[in-house]
Amino acid sequence: MTHFSGIPAHRKAVLTLYRHVLRNTNNQLYSKGFANKIQSEANLRIRRFKNEKSSWTIRTQLEKLHQLNDLIGEHNWDKIKKLIVEVQTTKSTKEKIDDDSKLTNLNHIIKELTPLLTPQDNPINTKEYKTEMNILSDYIQKKQAKQLLPYGMLKDYKRKLLLPLAMHDYGLKQVGKITRQLKRGPPPTYLSYTMEGKSKIWFVRSAVNKHKNQSKTLGRLIRETRLQHQSEIDTVDLCHTFYGYWALEEAQWEDMIKNEHAKPAKYKVNSLEQFMKLKDYHGIPQNVVTWLHPLKDVISTIKQESMSRVAYFEKFKKDKLIEGGQYKYYKDESDKMYWRRKERFQKMIQEQIPHTNPFYQNQENNLISILKIKHFILFE
C-alpha cells in the first residue's frame, strides 16, 4: 500500500498551500522581520514533517498551516504569534521517540548514581551535576556503540572510573574546539540591522557586546520603534476601515438632507483608499472632500514620519557608527579580547595541560577544573 506522502495529489496540495503562505506573507506583512520569522517557521515545519508517517500528525500540521494562511489574510497578528509559539513546541514522531530514549537513558544513569553521591559531593539539583550526567550518558552510549564498553555495568564502576574519563574526554574536545576557534583569528565585527517597518535600525555586532553586554539603550530603541510602527499601522488601518467608511456615510447623509434625496448619492470614490489616489478633486462633491481630506492628511503625515525615521537611522549609521567611531571602538576591543584569550590559552596549554590526569581531583591537575578557572567552559 502506498503511503500518502507518495501520492502526487497530496504533494501538490501541500506545495500549493506552502506557496500561498509564502506569497501572502510577502504581500500582507509590513514588517520584514516578522515575515521572515513566519516563512522560516513554515520552512522548518515542511522539512521536519517531510517523512512523518502519522497521518493524524500531518493532518494537524496542515490544518495549522491553513489557519496561519487565513490569519495572515485577516491581519490578525496576535493570533499569528500565538500559533507560531504553539507549533514551535510540536515535535515529529521520530523526535519524540529520540527524546524519550535519551531521557530514559539519562534517568537510568542518574538513578544508578544517586545513591553513591552525598549532597555535599554533588547536589543532584544543580546544573553542573545534570551536565556531568549528560556527558557521562553520551560517553557510555558512544563507547557501547563501538563495542568498547559492556552493558549492565556496576554503579561504582560508572561513578569512579567512567565519569572521570568522560569528563576528561569532554575537556579534550573543548580544548580542540577552542584551538580551532583561535586559528580562525579575531572574531568578526560588523554592522547589522533589524527591520522595524521600513526602518533599518543599525548597530554594531562584535564579541564584546553580545548577550548580557548588549546595549540596553539599543534594545529599548528597537522596542519603542516597533511599538511606534505598529501604532502607525493600526492608525492607518483604522482610518481606512472605520473613519473612512463613516466619513463617506456622513457625506452621503448631508447630501441627502441638503438635496432632499430619498436615496444616497453615488460618488466617484467609494472608499478612503480610492480618495487617496486622486490627483485632483474634479467632479468630487465638496462635502466628500471636507470629510475625507483630514483623514488623507493624517495618513500622509504618518507616512512622512515613517520616512523621516528611515532617514534618521541611515544618518545614525553614518554619523555615529562609522564616522563617529563606534564600529572602530568595538573592533579594537574585540581584537584585544581575542589576543588576551589566545595568550591565556597558549600559556595554559604549555604549563598546565601536560600535567593533567582524569583521576586527579585537585584543581591544578584536573582538566575540567583548569578550563573552568581559566573561563574557557562554564557549567553553572
N, C-alpha and C positions, 0 to 999 in steps of 0.2 A: 504494500500500500504506500502510495506517495505521500510524503509529509507535506503539510500545507505550504511550507516555505519554498517547495519546489514547483508550486503551481504558478504559471505565468500571470494569471489574473490577480492573484494575491500580491505578487511582487509589483505589478503595475499600479495597483491601488495604493500600496504603501508609498511608492515613489511619488505618485501624484500628490498624495496628502503631504508628504515631506516637502515637495517643491512649493505647494501652496503656502505652507508655514513660512518658508524662507522668503517667498515673494511678498507676502503680507507684512512680514517683519520689516523688510526694507522700505515698503511703501507707506506703512501706517505709523511707524515709530519715529519720533523726533530725536530721541537720544540714541546715538550710535552705540554707546557703551551698553545700554540696555538691550539693543537689538543684537549686538554681538553675543551677549550672555545667553539670550534665548536661542540663537542659532547654534552656538556651541553645545548647549544642553540638548537640543534636538538631535544634533550630530552624534553626541555621546550615546543618547538613547538608542538610535538606529544601530550603531556599531555594537553596543553592549548586548542588545537583544536579537542580534542578527541570527545567531544559531540556537536561540531559545526553542525548546521542544514543547513547552507547555502552551497549549492553545489558549487556555484561560488567561495566562500571563500576557500573551501577545494581544489578546482582545482588550485587556485592561489598559495596556500601553497605548494602543491605537485610539481608544476612547479618550484618553487624556490628551493625545495629540490633536484629535478633533476638537476637544474642549479648548485647548490652547489656541487653535486657529480661530475659533469663534470669539474668544475673549479679545484677541488682537483686533478683530474687526469691530468689536464693541468698545475698544479703547478702555477696557476695564483693567487698569494697571495693578490695582491691589490684588485682585483675584489671580492675575498672571503671576505675581510674585509668590503668592501662597501656593499656586500649582507647581511652580519651579522648585520650591522648597520641598514639597510633597514628593515629587518624582525623584529628587536627588537622593532620598532615603530608600528608594526602591532598588532592590538588587535582583539579578537574574538567578535562576535556579542553581547554576553552577557556582556562582559566587556565594550563595547561601550555604551550599554543601562544603565549599572550601573553608568558609569562616567557621562553620560548625566543627569541622575536623580539626582546625588549628586550635579553637577554643577548648575542645575536648582534650587534646593532647597537652595543652598548657595547663589546664585544670588538673590533669592527672599528675603532671610533674610537680605542681605546687602542692597537691595533696600528699604526694610521697615525701616531699622535702620538709613540709611544715613541722612535723613532729621533731625533726632534727635541729630546728632553729629556735633560739630563745629570742624574746623581743629585743633584748639588748644587742644580740649579734646582728640581726637583720629584720626589722619590723616588716610584717607582711604587707601592711597597707601603704608603704612608701613606694614612690615611683621608681626609685633605684632598685628595689627588690624585684618589682614586676619586670623591669627592663632586663635584669640579670636572668630571670626565669625565661623570658623570651629568647635571649641569646642562647641559653642552655638548650632550650627546646629546638631551635634551628640547628644548633651544632649536632645534637644527637640525631635528628632527622637526616641530615646530610651524611653523617658517618654511617648510619644504618642503611641508607640508600646505596652506599658504596660497599656495603657488607664489611665495614671496618669495626662495627660495634654490634654486639648481640642484643636481642630483645629480652625483656624481663630482668633488667639489671637491678642490683640491690640499691636501696636508697642511700646507704652510706657510701657506696661506690660513686654514685652520681654527685653527691654533695662534696666529698673530699677529693675526688680525683678529676671528674669530668668538668665540674663548674670552674675551677681554676684554669683548666686547659681551654674551655670555651671562652672565658673572659680574655685570656692571653691571645687566643686566635682572633677575637674581635678587635683587640688593641692593635695587633699587627695589620689588620685590614684598614683600620683608621689611619695608621702611620702611612700605609701605601696611598690611601686616598688623599691625605694632606700633601704628600710628596708630589703627586700628580697635579694637585691644585697649584702648588708653588711653582712648578715648572712652567705653568702657563703664563706666569708673570703677574703684574699687578692687576687686580680686578678692574673691569671697565667702569668708567664714569661717563655718563651720557645724559642728554636731555630727553625727557619723556613727557608725555601729556596724558590727561584724561579728558574725555569729551563730556561736556555738560551742555546739552542743546547744541548750538552752533559754536560754542566757545571751546577752545583748546586751552586748558589750564596747564601751563608748562612748569616743570620743576626738574631738579637735578636728582638723578639716581646714582648712588655710589655705595660702597661697602660700609661707609661710616655713618650714613643717615638712613638706615633701613630698620624695620621692625620697631623696637621701642624708641629708637633715636630719630624717628621720622618727625618732621616739623608739625607741632600741634596747630600752628597758625595755618599751615597748608591744609591740614585736614578740616579745620573749621571753614576755610575759604571754599573748599570743594563742596562741603555740605551746604553752606549758605547759597552758593551758586546753583546747586542742584535744586534747592527749595525755591529759589527765585525763578528759575527756568520753569519748574513745574507750575508755579503760581501763574506765570505768564501764559502757559499752555491752557490752564484751566480758565483764565480770564477770557482769552480769545475764543475758546470753545463755548463759554457761557454767552459771549456776545452774539455768536452765530446761532446757537441753539435756543436761547431763551430771549435775550433782549432784542435781537434782530427780528425774531418772529413776532413778538408783541409790539414792537415799533411799527411794523407793517400793518398789524391789526388796528393799531390806534390811528394810523394814517388813513386806512380804509374807513374806519368809523367816522373820522372827521369829514371825509369826503362825502359819506352817505348823509350826514347831518346837514352839511353845507348845501348840497345839491338835491337833497330830498330824494335820494335814490332808494329803491326798495332792496336792491342787491348791491353787494360790494363791487367797486370798480376793479377792473383788471389792469395791472401795470406791466411795464416792460420788464421790470425786475420782480422776482418772486422771493428773493432772499437777500440777506446782507452780503453773502458771497458774490452774487451777481452784481450788486451795487458797488462792491469794492473794485470790480474790474472796469467800471465805466471811466472813460477819459473825460467826458463832459456829461452834463445833466440835461442835454437837449431832449425834450419830449417826456421828461420825468416831472410829475406834479411837485409843486413847491413843498406841500406838506410832507411828502415822502422824503424829500431831501432834508427837510427840517428834522425829521425823526431819525433818519439813518446816518446823516453826516457826523453827528457826535460819536457814534459807535465806530465809524470809519477812522475818525481822529484818534480814538483810544487805541485801536489795533495798530495804526500807523506809528503811534508813539511807542508802543510795546516793541514793534519791530526795530525802530531806531535805537531803543535802549539795548536790545539784543545785539545789534551790530556794533554799538559803541563798546559793549563788553568784549566782543570778539577782538576789536582793535586794541582795547586796553591790555588784554592778555598777550597779544602779539608784541606790543610795546614793552610790556613787562619782561618778556623773554629776551628781547634785545638789550634793554637798558639795565636790567638787574642781573639776569642770569649770565649773559655773555659779556657785555661791556662792563657791567657792574662788578664782576669778579666772583660771583657765587660759584660758577662752574669750575673756575680755576682753583678756588679755595678747596672745594670738595675733592677735586682730582689730586691736589697736593697732599691733602690729609689722607686720602685713600692709599696713595703711593707710600707715604710714611708708615702707615699701619702695616702695609704689606712687607716692607723691609724689616720692621721690628719683629713681625711674626716669623719671617724667614730666618732671621738671625737667632731668635729664640728656639726655633725648631732644629736648626742645624747644631746648635750647642747641645740640645737635648739628645740628638742622635749620636753625637760624638762622645758625650760624657756619661750619659745615663742609660740609654737603651742597651748597650752591650752587656751591662751587668744585671739585666732583669731576669727574673725566674718566676714562672707562673705560680709556684707554690710558696713564694715569699709573700708574707702579708704586710711587711713594713713598707712604708711609702717610698723609700729610696730604691727598692729593688722590684717593686711590683709595677708592671707596665701600665695598667689601668690607673693606678694611683698617680703615677708620674704625669700621664696625659690629663688627668683631672686638675692637678696642681698647676700645670702649665696652661690650663684653659683651652686645651685642644678638643676635649669632649666634655659634655655636661649631661648628667643623669637627672639632677634634681628638677 
